Amino acid sequence: MNTYSAILSLVPNAKFAITDDNYNSIEWFDSRTKPSETDVINEVNRLIADEPMRLLRVERDKRLAESDWVVTKAIENETSIPSEWKTYRQALRDLPSSATPVLGATIGGNYDPGIRDVTWPTKPS
């Protein structure tokens, strides 16, 4: 996360220019009030803290979308959704309230920017 992202989070669609992620270089072109440097720093910190959960939700949503075909097929065939798929999809939906993801790690000398410390439910076969 950076100053640019924080400003857009605080003032959506703000019109401004910034150089080298430096608050003091901001040229403010927006009619709304420019956020203070303290507000921007606090927002950067909040965005950093929220990033693991944001990434968890992105991956969770991807996995839910990949299993939508099971629900669609059951509806089209007027059959019930197999219980193992219901359980799997519910476990995915529950992850934001049950998991505590952590941002990336260095693995074998390479930094993995994703999340870790999440036990993903096993996809039914």
N, C-alpha and C positions, 0 to 999 in steps of 0.2 A: 504494500500500500504506500501511497505517496501523497504529497500535498495536492496534486491535481485531482486525484480520486476523492480526497477528503473534501475539497472545495465543492466538487460536483455533488457529493453526498449531502453537504450542508445547504447548498444553493443549487438545486437541480437546474440544468441548462444555463448555468451562469456564463456570461461572456467575459473572458479574461485571457491573458497570456501569462506564461510563467517560464522562466529560464532555470535550468539545472535544479529543479525541485526546490528552489529557494523562495521562501515566503516573501522576502524583501524585494524580489525581482518581479512580483506580480503587478501587471498592468490591469486595472479593473475597469471594464467597459459596461458593466451591468448597472441597471437602475436600482437594483436592490443593494442593501448594505453589504460591504465586503466583510467576511467573517474575520474575527481577530486571530492573531497568530496562536493564541492559547486555544481558541476554539478549534482551529485547524489541527494543532498537535493532538488535542484530545480526540478528535475525530479519526485521525490517523491511527491512534492507539486502539480505538474502538473497532475500527475496520480490521486491524491486525488480529485482535482478539476474536472477532467474529468469523474470520476466514476459515478456520477448520470446519465449523458447522456449515458454512456456505458450501464448501467443497463436498461435505458429506451429503448435503441435500442434492447437489448436482448429480453425484454418483447414484444416490438413491432413486432420484427421478428417472435417470437413464435405465436403471434396472427395472423399475416399475413399467416404463414404456416398452422395454424388451419383453415383458410378460403380458402385455395387454392383449396379445393375440389369444391367449388362453381364455380370457374373459369374453372376448368378442366371439370366439368359436362356440363357447357354451351358450351365449345368448342367441346366436344364429341357429344353433341346433336345438334350442329350447331344452337344454340339459343343465344340470347344476355344475357349478365350478368345482373342480376336484378339490377336496379338502386340503391336500398338501400345498396346492397353489394358493388357496385362501390364506393358509398359515404363513406361507412365504411372503406374500404381498403385505399381510398385516405386520409381519416382523419388519419389513422394509419401512412401512409407514411409521412404525414405533421407534425407529432408530434415533431420530432427533431428540426424543425424550429419554432414551436409555443409554446412548453412547456418549463418550467424551473424547472426540477426535483430537488428535495432536497434529500440528503441521509437520510435514516432511522429516526426513532423516538422511544421514549420509550412509549409503550402503555400498560397500566395496570401493570406497573412494569417490563414488558418484552421489551427488545430491538428488534425492527424489522429492520434488516439490508437492507431492500429493499428501494425503492424510494417512495416519497410522493409528494404531490402538482402537480399531473398530472391528468388531466381530460381525462379519456380514453373514446373513442367513444363507443356508445352502439352497441353491436353486433346484427344484424338483426335476427329475429326468423324465 
